[in-house]
């Protein structure tokens, strides 16, 4: 799939933020995958095109997970966290995506 099939403005909004956690770091080291928070209605094809457009890397595959928001109490009132959609983007062998900001 090429990025010409999608609207470039939409692709720039698909990736919300990188996920930086212990689990995401372990996955990145083990299977050369990067984890992103994405829009709720983003498709796998849009996510792949967005990563290839923004970071100039080739993507092997995309796995998507929907995480339901937890119900939390704040004193007497009950609140709810937002639902989150995560994308695990597996890169081709030899490709690297550095989100840590440290120089190589």
Residue frames as qw, qx, qy, qz and C-alpha x, y, z in Angstrom:
[[0.000, 0.889, 0.458, 0.000, 0.00, 0.00, 0.00],
 [0.418, 0.291, -0.012, 0.861, 1.31, 3.40, -0.89],
 [0.122, -0.456, -0.450, 0.758, 0.72, 6.60, 1.02],
 [0.101, 0.018, -0.364, -0.926, -0.78, 8.23, -2.09],
 [0.300, -0.407, -0.811, -0.294, -4.04, 6.35, -1.43],
 [0.373, -0.668, -0.559, 0.320, -4.66, 8.26, 1.81],
 [0.027, 0.937, 0.079, 0.338, -5.08, 11.95, 2.64],
 [0.560, 0.282, -0.444, 0.640, -1.75, 13.25, 3.98],
 [0.254, -0.503, 0.241, -0.790, -3.47, 15.53, 6.50],
 [0.877, -0.320, -0.084, -0.348, -5.35, 12.54, 7.94],
 [0.873, 0.098, -0.372, 0.299, -2.13, 10.46, 8.11],
 [0.250, 0.454, -0.415, 0.748, -0.42, 13.19, 10.14],
 [0.499, -0.427, 0.246, -0.713, -3.20, 12.91, 12.76],
 [0.872, -0.092, -0.440, -0.194, -3.43, 9.09, 12.94],
 [0.674, -0.032, -0.538, 0.506, -0.46, 8.66, 15.30],
 [0.371, -0.884, -0.173, -0.227, -1.34, 10.36, 18.59],
 [0.253, -0.815, 0.491, -0.175, 1.75, 9.57, 20.69],
 [0.579, 0.283, -0.757, 0.107, 4.45, 6.95, 21.15],
 [0.813, -0.543, -0.084, -0.193, 3.99, 4.62, 24.11],
 [0.336, 0.553, -0.640, 0.414, 7.06, 4.66, 26.36],
 [0.771, -0.471, 0.227, -0.364, 6.81, 1.93, 29.00],
 [0.405, -0.446, 0.798, 0.033, 8.69, -1.15, 30.17],
 [0.724, 0.281, 0.626, -0.066, 6.47, -3.43, 28.12],
 [0.561, 0.820, 0.032, -0.108, 6.86, -1.31, 24.97],
 [0.003, 0.800, -0.594, -0.082, 10.65, -1.25, 25.41],
 [0.566, -0.208, 0.798, 0.005, 10.81, -5.03, 25.83],
 [0.719, 0.526, 0.450, -0.069, 8.74, -5.54, 22.68],
 [0.355, 0.900, -0.216, -0.132, 10.93, -3.09, 20.78],
 [0.180, -0.645, 0.739, 0.076, 14.10, -4.96, 21.74],
 [0.596, -0.037, 0.800, -0.058, 12.67, -8.44, 21.20],
 [0.566, 0.454, 0.673, 0.141, 10.69, -8.13, 17.98],
 [0.248, -0.019, 0.317, 0.915, 11.79, -4.80, 16.40],
 [0.080, -0.687, -0.645, -0.326, 8.33, -3.29, 17.00],
 [0.068, 0.099, -0.229, 0.966, 7.35, 0.24, 18.04],
 [0.093, -0.583, -0.793, 0.150, 4.18, 1.03, 20.01],
 [0.022, -0.172, -0.100, -0.980, 1.93, 4.05, 19.32],
 [0.262, 0.514, 0.632, -0.517, -1.35, 5.40, 20.63],
 [0.072, 0.134, 0.615, 0.773, -3.56, 5.94, 17.59],
 [0.453, -0.027, -0.012, -0.891, -6.98, 7.40, 16.78],
 [0.586, 0.055, 0.700, -0.405, -9.97, 5.22, 17.69],
 [0.765, 0.520, 0.252, -0.284, -11.09, 4.92, 14.05],
 [0.139, 0.706, -0.621, -0.311, -7.63, 4.39, 12.50],
 [0.974, 0.182, -0.017, -0.135, -7.21, 1.32, 10.30],
 [0.800, -0.317, 0.340, 0.378, -4.12, -0.89, 10.06],
 [0.627, 0.480, 0.313, 0.528, -3.46, 0.37, 6.53],
 [0.006, 0.944, 0.043, 0.326, -3.65, 4.01, 7.65],
 [0.624, -0.737, 0.235, 0.113, -1.28, 3.34, 10.56],
 [0.805, -0.010, 0.360, 0.472, 1.23, 1.63, 8.27],
 [0.432, 0.695, 0.243, 0.522, 1.08, 4.48, 5.76],
 [0.241, -0.952, 0.017, -0.185, 1.44, 7.10, 8.53],
 [0.719, -0.563, 0.297, 0.279, 4.53, 5.45, 10.04],
 [0.722, 0.210, 0.375, 0.543, 6.15, 5.06, 6.62],
 [0.231, 0.844, 0.206, 0.439, 5.37, 8.69, 5.75],
 [0.331, -0.928, 0.077, -0.152, 6.50, 10.28, 9.03],
 [0.623, -0.637, 0.431, 0.140, 9.57, 8.19, 9.87],
 [0.505, 0.668, -0.492, -0.238, 10.76, 7.04, 6.40],
 [0.284, -0.306, 0.905, -0.078, 10.99, 3.36, 7.41],
 [0.554, 0.012, -0.661, -0.505, 9.45, 0.24, 5.85],
 [0.586, -0.233, 0.496, -0.597, 6.81, -1.54, 7.93],
 [0.118, 0.091, -0.979, -0.141, 6.44, -5.32, 8.05],
 [0.341, -0.475, -0.783, -0.213, 3.11, -5.48, 9.91],
 [0.224, -0.346, 0.241, -0.879, 0.70, -3.73, 12.24],
 [0.366, -0.386, -0.841, 0.097, -1.21, -5.22, 15.20],
 [0.224, -0.463, 0.010, -0.858, -3.93, -3.19, 16.89],
 [0.336, -0.310, -0.818, 0.349, -5.29, -3.48, 20.45],
 [0.300, -0.638, -0.186, -0.684, -8.32, -1.70, 21.93],
 [0.345, -0.093, -0.721, 0.594, -8.01, -1.06, 25.67],
 [0.315, -0.745, -0.501, -0.309, -11.14, -0.20, 27.60],
 [0.013, 0.583, -0.318, 0.748, -10.90, 2.72, 30.04],
 [0.376, -0.209, -0.807, 0.404, -10.95, 1.88, 33.74],
 [0.370, -0.785, -0.314, -0.386, -13.60, 3.15, 36.12],
 [0.442, 0.100, -0.494, 0.742, -11.99, 5.18, 38.91],
 [0.351, -0.811, -0.467, 0.029, -13.35, 6.79, 42.07],
 [0.272, 0.377, -0.210, 0.860, -12.49, 10.32, 43.13],
 [0.219, -0.064, 0.513, -0.828, -13.94, 10.56, 46.63],
 [0.533, 0.309, 0.626, -0.479, -17.70, 10.19, 46.28],
 [0.612, 0.615, -0.100, -0.486, -17.84, 10.71, 42.53],
 [0.778, 0.001, 0.579, 0.242, -17.07, 8.03, 39.97],
 [0.290, 0.753, -0.327, -0.492, -15.08, 8.85, 36.85],
 [0.909, 0.209, 0.346, 0.106, -13.88, 6.89, 33.87],
 [0.289, -0.520, 0.507, 0.623, -10.63, 6.96, 31.92],
 [0.574, 0.562, -0.238, -0.546, -10.75, 7.18, 28.13],
 [0.938, 0.153, 0.302, 0.078, -10.56, 4.13, 25.89],
 [0.099, -0.733, 0.535, 0.409, -7.18, 3.77, 24.15],
 [0.915, 0.396, 0.077, -0.011, -6.26, 2.15, 20.83],
 [0.377, -0.683, 0.543, 0.313, -2.65, 0.99, 20.59],
 [0.826, 0.537, -0.146, -0.082, -0.78, -0.08, 17.48],
 [0.658, -0.475, 0.501, 0.300, 2.25, -2.37, 17.58],
 [0.602, 0.756, -0.182, -0.182, 4.17, -1.57, 14.37],
 [0.829, -0.237, 0.395, 0.316, 6.71, -4.24, 13.38],
 [0.214, 0.832, -0.348, -0.377, 9.55, -2.90, 11.25],
 [0.882, 0.414, -0.222, 0.035, 11.41, -4.74, 8.48],
 [0.841, -0.334, 0.042, 0.424, 14.75, -6.32, 9.47],
 [0.554, 0.146, 0.109, 0.812, 17.50, -3.70, 9.43],
 [0.084, -0.706, -0.228, -0.665, 15.07, -0.81, 9.97],
 [0.416, -0.295, -0.577, 0.638, 15.27, 1.21, 13.18],
 [0.148, -0.778, -0.284, -0.541, 13.08, 3.90, 14.72],
 [0.441, -0.062, -0.518, 0.730, 14.62, 5.91, 17.54],
 [0.275, -0.784, -0.374, -0.413, 11.98, 7.60, 19.71],
 [0.667, -0.530, -0.307, 0.424, 14.26, 8.00, 22.76],
 [0.083, 0.995, -0.015, 0.061, 15.99, 11.07, 21.38],
 [0.572, -0.629, 0.404, 0.336, 19.50, 9.86, 22.13],
 [0.426, 0.733, -0.432, -0.308, 22.08, 10.19, 19.35],
 [0.996, 0.059, 0.067, 0.021, 23.35, 7.01, 17.77]]
